[in-house]
């Protein structure tokens, strides 16, 4: 997972299953809010337009022809907003969390 003050990029491995994965449903939920969701065919997704310094719960559900499996979830707080306009380089606003 990579994150900035307003974006989180999730990546995951395809689950071990005998069935072909048709799609992944990804939800993003801020505490006290309804979850937003998107459906993707890849094992990565970028969630943008997030609020800085806010805790989000991200969940990924794999779907096959048999239905949707259980979720894998992670919590992540977005970074603080940029404080210096002259800040250059990835280290100014991008952080990495290793799962």
Short mmCIF file of the C-alpha atoms (twelve columns), coordinates in Angstrom:
data_MODEL
# 
_entry.id   MODEL 
# 
loop_
_atom_site.group_PDB 
_atom_site.id 
_atom_site.type_symbol 
_atom_site.label_atom_id 
_atom_site.label_alt_id 
_atom_site.label_comp_id 
_atom_site.label_asym_id 
_atom_site.label_seq_id 
_atom_site.Cartn_x 
_atom_site.Cartn_y 
_atom_site.Cartn_z 
_atom_site.pdbx_PDB_model_num 
ATOM 1  C CA . UNK A 1  0.000   0.000   0.000   1 
ATOM 2  C CA . UNK A 2  1.198   3.478   -0.849  1 
ATOM 3  C CA . UNK A 3  -0.491  6.581   0.472   1 
ATOM 4  C CA . UNK A 4  -0.317  10.359  0.339   1 
ATOM 5  C CA . UNK A 5  -2.421  13.069  1.931   1 
ATOM 6  C CA . UNK A 6  -5.353  12.399  -0.442  1 
ATOM 7  C CA . UNK A 7  -4.706  9.074   -2.220  1 
ATOM 8  C CA . UNK A 8  -4.234  5.434   -1.212  1 
ATOM 9  C CA . UNK A 9  -3.036  2.797   -3.675  1 
ATOM 10 C CA . UNK A 10 -3.872  -0.782  -2.712  1 
ATOM 11 C CA . UNK A 11 -2.283  -3.895  -4.198  1 
ATOM 12 C CA . UNK A 12 -2.967  -7.533  -3.318  1 
ATOM 13 C CA . UNK A 13 -2.289  -11.058 -4.486  1 
ATOM 14 C CA . UNK A 14 -4.867  -13.164 -6.254  1 
ATOM 15 C CA . UNK A 15 -6.299  -15.637 -3.706  1 
ATOM 16 C CA . UNK A 16 -5.573  -19.346 -4.065  1 
ATOM 17 C CA . UNK A 17 -8.785  -20.836 -5.427  1 
ATOM 18 C CA . UNK A 18 -9.842  -23.430 -7.955  1 
ATOM 19 C CA . UNK A 19 -12.289 -20.959 -9.504  1 
ATOM 20 C CA . UNK A 20 -11.340 -18.069 -11.755 1 
ATOM 21 C CA . UNK A 21 -11.591 -14.654 -10.130 1 
ATOM 22 C CA . UNK A 22 -14.017 -12.548 -12.164 1 
ATOM 23 C CA . UNK A 23 -13.638 -9.250  -10.308 1 
ATOM 24 C CA . UNK A 24 -12.722 -7.578  -7.036  1 
ATOM 25 C CA . UNK A 25 -14.990 -5.279  -5.048  1 
ATOM 26 C CA . UNK A 26 -13.057 -2.689  -3.047  1 
ATOM 27 C CA . UNK A 27 -14.654 -0.601  -0.311  1 
ATOM 28 C CA . UNK A 28 -13.293 2.487   1.409   1 
ATOM 29 C CA . UNK A 29 -14.928 3.687   4.610   1 
ATOM 30 C CA . UNK A 30 -14.224 6.632   6.858   1 
ATOM 31 C CA . UNK A 31 -15.446 6.094   10.426  1 
ATOM 32 C CA . UNK A 32 -19.061 7.196   10.771  1 
ATOM 33 C CA . UNK A 33 -19.677 7.234   7.001   1 
ATOM 34 C CA . UNK A 34 -21.178 4.857   4.495   1 
ATOM 35 C CA . UNK A 35 -18.577 2.919   2.486   1 
ATOM 36 C CA . UNK A 36 -17.726 3.949   -1.061  1 
ATOM 37 C CA . UNK A 37 -16.995 1.072   -3.413  1 
ATOM 38 C CA . UNK A 38 -15.519 0.311   -6.789  1 
ATOM 39 C CA . UNK A 39 -15.189 -2.872  -8.842  1 
ATOM 40 C CA . UNK A 40 -11.929 -3.718  -10.623 1 
ATOM 41 C CA . UNK A 41 -10.507 -6.638  -12.598 1 
ATOM 42 C CA . UNK A 42 -6.870  -6.049  -11.588 1 
ATOM 43 C CA . UNK A 43 -5.124  -6.644  -8.257  1 
ATOM 44 C CA . UNK A 44 -4.471  -2.954  -7.694  1 
ATOM 45 C CA . UNK A 45 -6.617  0.139   -7.277  1 
ATOM 46 C CA . UNK A 46 -6.011  3.812   -6.517  1 
ATOM 47 C CA . UNK A 47 -8.515  5.525   -4.231  1 
ATOM 48 C CA . UNK A 48 -8.310  9.305   -4.514  1 
ATOM 49 C CA . UNK A 49 -9.997  12.467  -3.240  1 
ATOM 50 C CA . UNK A 50 -9.506  11.384  0.382   1 
ATOM 51 C CA . UNK A 51 -9.302  13.712  3.376   1 
ATOM 52 C CA . UNK A 52 -5.827  14.314  4.858   1 
ATOM 53 C CA . UNK A 53 -5.045  12.886  8.321   1 
ATOM 54 C CA . UNK A 54 -8.140  10.661  8.263   1 
ATOM 55 C CA . UNK A 55 -8.453  6.982   9.191   1 
ATOM 56 C CA . UNK A 56 -9.989  4.784   6.480   1 
ATOM 57 C CA . UNK A 57 -10.841 1.084   6.388   1 
ATOM 58 C CA . UNK A 58 -10.218 -0.576  3.022   1 
ATOM 59 C CA . UNK A 59 -11.695 -3.996  2.226   1 
ATOM 60 C CA . UNK A 60 -11.193 -6.199  -0.839  1 
ATOM 61 C CA . UNK A 61 -13.630 -8.979  -1.820  1 
ATOM 62 C CA . UNK A 62 -12.856 -11.462 -4.613  1 
ATOM 63 C CA . UNK A 63 -15.759 -12.701 -6.742  1 
ATOM 64 C CA . UNK A 64 -16.008 -15.905 -8.768  1 
ATOM 65 C CA . UNK A 65 -18.893 -17.541 -10.605 1 
ATOM 66 C CA . UNK A 66 -19.778 -19.069 -7.207  1 
ATOM 67 C CA . UNK A 67 -20.162 -15.679 -5.511  1 
ATOM 68 C CA . UNK A 68 -18.174 -13.295 -3.353  1 
ATOM 69 C CA . UNK A 69 -15.602 -14.500 -0.835  1 
ATOM 70 C CA . UNK A 70 -14.692 -13.038 2.567   1 
ATOM 71 C CA . UNK A 71 -12.919 -9.706  2.705   1 
ATOM 72 C CA . UNK A 72 -9.328  -8.823  3.450   1 
ATOM 73 C CA . UNK A 73 -9.216  -5.476  5.272   1 
ATOM 74 C CA . UNK A 74 -6.665  -2.921  6.406   1 
ATOM 75 C CA . UNK A 75 -6.864  0.438   8.180   1 
ATOM 76 C CA . UNK A 76 -4.779  3.377   7.010   1 
ATOM 77 C CA . UNK A 77 -4.567  7.031   7.992   1 
ATOM 78 C CA . UNK A 78 -3.816  9.417   5.152   1 
ATOM 79 C CA . UNK A 79 -0.803  11.691  5.517   1 
ATOM 80 C CA . UNK A 80 -0.917  15.323  6.588   1 
ATOM 81 C CA . UNK A 81 -1.275  17.942  3.879   1 
ATOM 82 C CA . UNK A 82 1.857   19.352  2.341   1 
ATOM 83 C CA . UNK A 83 3.217   22.162  4.464   1 
ATOM 84 C CA . UNK A 84 5.837   23.549  2.081   1 
ATOM 85 C CA . UNK A 85 5.136   24.495  -1.500  1 
ATOM 86 C CA . UNK A 86 8.837   24.213  -2.285  1 
ATOM 87 C CA . UNK A 87 8.979   20.590  -1.107  1 
ATOM 88 C CA . UNK A 88 10.293  18.352  -3.891  1 
ATOM 89 C CA . UNK A 89 10.561  14.624  -4.296  1 
ATOM 90 C CA . UNK A 90 8.510   11.610  -3.437  1 
ATOM 91 C CA . UNK A 91 9.563   11.626  0.223   1 
ATOM 92 C CA . UNK A 92 7.655   14.851  0.841   1 
ATOM 93 C CA . UNK A 93 4.171   13.385  0.487   1 
ATOM 94 C CA . UNK A 94 4.368   9.640   -0.199  1 
ATOM 95 C CA . UNK A 95 4.671   6.957   2.458   1 
ATOM 96 C CA . UNK A 96 4.721   3.178   2.142   1 
ATOM 97 C CA . UNK A 97 3.148   0.589   4.431   1 
ATOM 98 C CA . UNK A 98 4.343   -2.999  4.023   1 
ATOM 99 C CA . UNK A 99 1.671   -5.641  4.601   1 
# 
